[in-house]
Amino acid sequence: MDFRPTEDQRDLRAGVRGLLEGRYGREALRAAVDAATGMGTGTGTGTGAAVAVDRGLWRELGGAGFFALRLPESEGGVGLGLPEAVLVFEEAGRALVPGPLVATHLAAGVVPGAAAGTAVVTAFDLAGDLVAYLGEADAVLGAAVLPAGEPVRAMDPLTPLHRVARPAGAEAYGSAYVSEGALLTAALQVGSALRTVELAVRYAGEREQFGQPIGAFQAVKHSCAQMLVRAEVARTAVYAAAVTGDPGEAAAAKLLADEAAVRNARDCLQVHGGMGFTWEADVHLHLKRAWVRAEQWRTAAEAEELLAAELLDSAG
């Protein structure tokens, strides 16, 4: 079985990257972070009250087929599948595009306006009583009405959180979406993991100590190499799971992608040294987003339980 992207799939990925570089490049990302935190104005509260979802960008993504990618053409969609979806989600993860991308994509064809990007749809994809982007959402996947929520302080400035009293049966909807949601979230994590490799390698080539780039030092070389291996292994697992559609493989891909995104961001911080811990560097944004995504759709503990159950079944 060949898991390598075809020429058409590579073109699709390149097109999405071009769209995001032009519409949500670093300047747009940093402007969104500053607006969400009130940096320079003294108005930031950290409670998720600021707007994180750019409705204009959301509609552009909808127009480009991001959310309707897997809908049949007869229903106004693009008619592609999971292998193509993970490629475009990987690019969104690389760019750190905020918003409930996965939930809105899964809601296409179910919630009016989701496919076109005119509606923002979130989901009960976090454990406990937290919901991301509730204050900016038009609907919650699987819920008849938007529940009331109380904003709480969020680690990631572009992932506002609300504490809610979940309606009865809110978890029941998840069985229909959790495997695909986990895989698409894994693709976002892979994009972030690959981006932190790029950031680490670039900085290692620019920063000098003792008259030479720090990338010439063995410890830095090893760290960057380990980051690349980690990201590529996770990417391979995500691509394979997208082709097979197997829930167990999707769970394994989520495990690997979560680890790659979190550990690569941490290693990237180490390569940057003291610079990596400053607000001006982008590395901390990747780490904070990776922490949030690791808790969405399927946590490490949930993935491990599913894989253990499959092993027991196969052994029996």
N, C-alpha and C positions, 0 to 999 in steps of 0.2 A: 504494500500500500504506500503510495507516494503522498507525503504530507507537505511537500514543497508548494508554495503558491504558484499558480499559473501566471502567464503573462497578463491576462485580463485582471486577475486578482492583484497583481503588483501595480497595475495601472490604477485600480480602484484605491489602493492604499496611498499611492502617490498623489492622487487627486484630493483625497481627504487631508493629507498632510499639507498640501498647498493651500487648501481652503482655510485650515486652522492657522497656518503660519501667517496668512494674510489677514485673518479676522480675529485671531486670538493668540497673537505672539506674546513675547515676554512683556512688552510695554502694557498690553491690555491685561495680562495676568497681574502684574504689579499694581496697576491702577485699581483693579478689582479688590486686591488684598488691602490696599490703602483705604479704599472706600469702606470696606467691611470692618476695618479696625479703627477707622478715624485717625490714622497716623497723620500727624502734622496739624490736626484740628482740635485734638483733645476731646472728640465726641465719641470715640469708639467705646463700646460697652462690652464687647466680647460675648454678648448674649444671643447673637444670631438675628438681631433685629435688622441689620443691614441687608440689602438685596444682593444675593449671590448669583442668581440666574439672570443672564442677559437675554431678555425675551427676543430681541432682534436676532441674536446669534441662534437662539433656539429655533426660530422660524427659518433661518437660513439652513440650519442642519436638517430641518424637516423638508425644506425644498430640495435639498441635495439627496434626499432619500435615506438619511441616517436612521430615522425611526421606522420608516416603512420598508426597509431593506428586505425583510423576509416575508412581507405580505405578497400574495399572488398579484400578478399584473391585472387580473380581472377585478381585483378589489382596490386598484389604484396604487399598488405597491411596486417594488422593483423585481420581485420574484427570485431573489437569491437565497442563500442558506446560511447556516451557522459558520461555515468556513470563511465566508465573506464578512460576516458580522464581527468575528473576532479581530479581523484585520483592521476594520475601521475603529473599533473600540480600543485597540492597541494604540492607534494614533491619538485618540482622545485622551488616553492615559498619559501618553508622552507629553502632551500639551497641558496637562492638568486642567482640562475643561471642567468647571464645576457644574453641579446640578444632578438631578436624578436621571441620568442618561439611561441606565439599565431599566428602571421602572417604566419610563416613557416608551422605550423601545418595546418592552414586553406588552405594554398597553395598546400598541398600534393595532387597530382593528377591533379593539374592545372598548376603549374610552374615546368618545368623539374628540377630534382635534389632536390626538396624540400622534398619529402618523404624520400629520402635516407640520407638527411642531407648534401649533397654535395653542396647545394645552400642555401644561407641565404636570406630570403624574409622578407622585412619589409612592412609596410602598412601606409596609411593615417588615423591612428587611434587616432591622437591627434587633438584637435580643433585648428583652426587658420592655421598658415603657418609652423608649426613645424613637422618634421619627425624624429623619433628615428632610430639610426643605419644606416642612409642613406649611410654614408661613407664606411660601411662594407657590405652593401647589394649587392646581385647580381640582385635583382628584387624588384619591389614594387607591391604588390598585386593589381590587377586591372588596372595597368598602362602598356602601351606598352613599354615605355623606362624609364630608371632612370632619374628623373629630376635633374637639377643642384641645388646644395644647398650650403649655407654658414654656416659654423660651428658657433654655439653660445655656451655661457657658460651654462653648465648643472648643476643642483643641485645634481643629483646622478652621482658620478664619473664613474659608469659603464653603464650609459644610455646616450651616446653622442647624441646631438641634432643638426639638421640642419634646417635652415630656407629656405623654397623653395617657388617658384612660382608654385602653383598647376596647373596642366593641366586642361583644361575644362572638366567638368563631373567627376572629381576625386571623388566626394562624392557619385556619383550614385552607385558605386560598393558596397558601405557599406551596403546597405539594405540586401544583400545576406549573409553577414557575421557578422553583428553587434551583433545580439543576441548571437550567439555562441562565438564570440570574447569576449563579455562582461562576459559571464559565465566562460570561461576559465581564463580570467583575474581575476575574482572573486576567482577562485580556487587558483591562485597564491597568492592573498591577504590573503586567509585563511591560507595557509601554513606559510606565514610570521607572521600572528597573533598568530598562535599556537607556532611558534618558539620563539617569544618574551615572551610568557607565560613561556616557559621552561627556558629562560635566566633569567627572573625575579625571578622565584622560586629558581633556583640554587643559584643566588647571595644572595637572602634573607636568604638562609640556611648557606651560608659561611661567610657573613659579620657580624661582631659582634660589638655591642655597649652596654655599661654598663654591660659587662660581659655575654651577651647572643646574639644569632643570631637575626638580625633585623626582621626575619620572625616571631618571637614570638610576635611582637608588633601588636596590633589590626589594626592599620591603614594600615600596610603593608599586613597583612592577607586579609583585605577587598579589597585592590587594586588588589592583585593577583587573588582573587576569581572573581572579576568583569571582569578581563581580560579573565579568562577561560570561563566564561559564554558568554561573547561577542563573543569569537572565536567559541565556540561550536554552538551558535545560527546561526552564519553566515555559518558554515560548514553544518549544517542541511539544511539551505535554499539552498545552492549550490547543495548538493546531491539531494534534492527534485526536483530542477529545471532541473537537468541533467536527471532525470528519466522521468519527464513529457514533457520536451522540450518546455514548454510554455514560450513565449517571456516576458510576464509580470512577471512570476516567476523568470526568468533570470535577469530582471531589478531589482527586489526586492533583489535578492541574491547579485547583484553587489553593491547595496546601503549598505547592511548590512556588506558585506566583506570589502568594502572600509573603513567604519567606524571602523570595528574591527582592521584592519591593522594599521590605523593611530593612533587611540586612544590607542591601546595596545602598540605600539612603544613609544608613549609619556609616558604612565604609567610606562613602563619598564625603561625609562630614570629616572623617579622619584624614582623608587625603587633603582636604582644604585646610585642616588645622584650625586655628582660632578664627580664620575668616569664615569657615563653614557655619559657625554658630551665630553669626551676625544676622540681623534682620534683612540686610541688603542682599545676602546670598539666597538663591532659590532652593537650596538643598533641604532646608527645614520644611519647606512647603511639601516636598515630595514625601518626607518622612511622616508628617502629620496626616497627609491624605492616605498614605499606605496603612497607617494604624487604623484609620476609620474603615477603610475598605476591607481590612482583615476581619472586621466584625460584621460585615454585611453578607447577607444571603446564606453563607455557610461558613461558620467559624472553623478554626483548626480542630477543635474538639469534636464538632459535629461531623467534619470530614473524616476524621480518624475513626469515629464510631461506625460510620457507613462502610468504610473500607474494611474494618475489622469484621463487621457482620457479613460482608461479601466473602471474606476469606473463610469464615466459619461455615457458611453455606456451601462453598466449593469443597471444603474438606469433608463435609458430611455426605 
